């Protein structure tokens, strides 16, 4: 077990942010899906628009 492995294990979000991909806010997804007439398709479209607006990979 190296320091690098331990850091990546404990803090995976650091590695994900450096990947160039837009991170998904799962708490937001969960809260929105509790509302009537909200679908994963609508949330995915919103996610793609948001990712493109900040020049990230969806």
Backbone as CSV, one residue per row, in Angstrom:
resi,resn,N_x,N_y,N_z,CA_x,CA_y,CA_z,C_x,C_y,C_z
1,UNK,0.856,-1.172,0.000,0.000,0.000,0.000,0.904,1.237,0.000
2,UNK,0.802,2.006,-1.069,1.624,3.212,-1.179,0.801,4.447,-0.820
3,UNK,1.483,5.552,-0.611,0.793,6.805,-0.314,-0.102,7.229,-1.473
4,UNK,0.380,7.040,-2.695,-0.400,7.412,-3.877,-1.678,6.584,-3.963
5,UNK,-1.581,5.281,-3.738,-2.760,4.414,-3.781,-3.757,4.828,-2.709
6,UNK,-3.259,5.090,-1.505,-4.128,5.475,-0.403,-4.835,6.797,-0.702
7,UNK,-4.115,7.756,-1.261,-4.718,9.041,-1.605,-5.806,8.877,-2.664
8,UNK,-5.550,8.081,-3.691,-6.556,7.846,-4.732,-7.763,7.097,-4.183
9,UNK,-7.530,6.211,-3.231,-8.623,5.455,-2.631,-9.498,6.359,-1.767
10,UNK,-8.879,7.232,-0.978,-9.625,8.089,-0.064,-10.242,9.307,-0.748
11,UNK,-9.610,9.793,-1.820,-10.065,11.010,-2.486,-10.210,10.794,-3.991
12,UNK,-11.147,9.948,-4.420,-11.281,9.670,-5.858,-11.767,10.875,-6.657
13,UNK,-12.444,11.823,-6.005,-12.972,12.977,-6.738,-11.860,13.826,-7.332
14,UNK,-10.692,13.836,-6.729,-9.578,14.608,-7.273,-9.195,14.050,-8.646
15,UNK,-9.115,12.742,-8.747,-8.759,12.101,-10.009,-9.864,12.327,-11.047
16,UNK,-11.126,12.257,-10.634,-12.239,12.440,-11.561,-12.265,13.858,-12.116
17,UNK,-11.991,14.854,-11.280,-12.006,16.237,-11.743,-10.918,16.479,-12.777
18,UNK,-9.797,15.818,-12.625,-8.683,15.992,-13.550,-8.927,15.279,-14.881
19,UNK,-9.955,14.434,-14.944,-10.222,13.669,-16.158,-10.828,14.516,-17.274
20,UNK,-11.306,15.716,-16.954,-11.933,16.572,-17.955,-13.422,16.317,-18.102
21,UNK,-13.932,15.372,-17.351,-15.362,15.068,-17.411,-16.118,15.905,-16.382
22,UNK,-17.360,16.226,-16.727,-18.228,16.973,-15.820,-18.789,15.989,-14.799
23,UNK,-18.616,16.289,-13.527,-19.066,15.379,-12.482,-20.584,15.450,-12.321
24,UNK,-21.180,14.311,-12.035,-22.625,14.225,-11.839,-22.937,14.492,-10.375
25,UNK,-23.911,15.330,-10.131,-24.361,15.615,-8.776,-25.512,14.647,-8.474
26,UNK,-25.177,13.523,-7.850,-26.179,12.487,-7.623,-27.239,12.913,-6.619
27,UNK,-26.900,13.791,-5.707,-27.900,14.295,-4.765,-28.966,15.092,-5.520
28,UNK,-28.538,15.900,-6.479,-29.473,16.667,-7.310,-30.361,15.717,-8.117
29,UNK,-29.762,14.697,-8.709,-30.521,13.716,-9.496,-31.577,13.051,-8.618
30,UNK,-31.175,12.637,-7.441,-32.104,11.969,-6.523,-33.266,12.894,-6.162
31,UNK,-32.962,14.141,-5.822,-34.012,15.092,-5.442,-34.942,15.407,-6.610
32,UNK,-34.390,15.549,-7.801,-35.211,15.869,-8.966,-36.115,14.703,-9.362
33,UNK,-35.612,13.475,-9.231,-36.428,12.311,-9.599,-37.612,12.122,-8.660
34,UNK,-37.561,12.726,-7.481,-38.680,12.636,-6.546,-39.846,13.526,-6.983
35,UNK,-39.580,14.441,-7.897,-40.617,15.351,-8.379,-41.426,14.678,-9.490
36,UNK,-42.707,15.050,-9.607,-43.526,14.462,-10.666,-43.072,14.926,-12.050
37,UNK,-43.207,14.038,-13.018,-42.909,14.311,-14.431,-41.441,14.606,-14.732
38,UNK,-40.539,14.219,-13.847,-39.105,14.363,-14.107,-38.567,12.978,-14.443
39,UNK,-37.861,12.882,-15.559,-37.321,11.595,-15.995,-35.799,11.667,-16.085
40,UNK,-35.182,10.509,-16.168,-33.734,10.458,-16.347,-33.322,11.096,-17.669
41,UNK,-34.165,10.974,-18.669,-33.865,11.587,-19.965,-33.787,13.105,-19.839
42,UNK,-34.731,13.700,-19.142,-34.703,15.148,-18.931,-33.455,15.561,-18.155
43,UNK,-33.133,14.808,-17.115,-31.956,15.124,-16.310,-30.666,14.933,-17.103
44,UNK,-30.642,13.922,-17.960,-29.451,13.694,-18.782,-29.257,14.844,-19.764
45,UNK,-30.332,15.283,-20.389,-30.242,16.416,-21.316,-29.730,17.667,-20.593
46,UNK,-30.223,17.887,-19.378,-29.771,19.025,-18.572,-28.280,18.891,-18.246
47,UNK,-27.861,17.686,-17.900,-26.458,17.412,-17.577,-25.552,17.684,-18.779
48,UNK,-25.961,17.246,-19.958,-25.160,17.452,-21.170,-25.044,18.947,-21.477
49,UNK,-26.152,19.678,-21.396,-26.114,21.128,-21.642,-25.188,21.831,-20.648
50,UNK,-25.283,21.433,-19.379,-24.448,22.036,-18.341,-22.971,21.722,-18.576
51,UNK,-22.665,20.496,-18.943,-21.273,20.100,-19.197,-20.695,20.883,-20.367
52,UNK,-21.469,21.010,-21.423,-20.985,21.744,-22.598,-20.808,23.226,-22.303
53,UNK,-21.635,23.772,-21.417,-21.534,25.199,-21.096,-20.250,25.538,-20.344
54,UNK,-19.660,24.553,-19.678,-18.396,24.777,-18.959,-17.231,24.075,-19.652
55,UNK,-17.452,23.698,-20.920,-16.415,23.058,-21.749,-15.835,21.794,-21.121
56,UNK,-16.717,20.965,-20.594,-16.316,19.671,-20.039,-16.910,18.562,-20.898
57,UNK,-16.404,17.367,-20.731,-16.914,16.199,-21.444,-18.106,15.656,-20.668
58,UNK,-19.262,15.491,-21.331,-20.427,14.928,-20.615,-20.264,13.448,-20.345
